[in-house]
Amino acid sequence: MNMKHFLFLLVFSAFAYFTKAQKVYKVNYESQADLKVYIVKYESQCDLMVYWVNYESQASRHGLWYPVKYESQADLKVYFVEYESQADLKIYEVNYESQAGWKNQSKSHLLRFKK
């Protein structure tokens, strides 16, 4: 393997790690959650704009969330809090896939999943 191929594989592996599908499971109790989430009313208030996709294969970047039926399928377990001050992450649900993504990049570390 030459250096060019090695570098390509290294970059691709890093990209794959940080853009792993965002399979999300909603838990019933805060103590079960990896992340506490609050849904804001206005885009300007959010950290992340989220679009709920219909197929797991569509969840290819941050903000594209795929809801799973079982906890064991999830990359991320979330609990939706009642008050903004309780949240680790504030999201705004968008109507189009192209709108999904970070508004507050400083919170991006919250969604770097471990394999």
Secondary structure, 3 states (H helix, E strand, C coil): CCHHHHHHHHHHHHHHHHCCCEEEEECCCHHHCCEEEEECCCHHHCCEEEEECCCHHHCCCCCEEEECCCHHHCCEEEEECCCHHHCCEEEEECCCHHHCEECCHHHHHHHCCCC
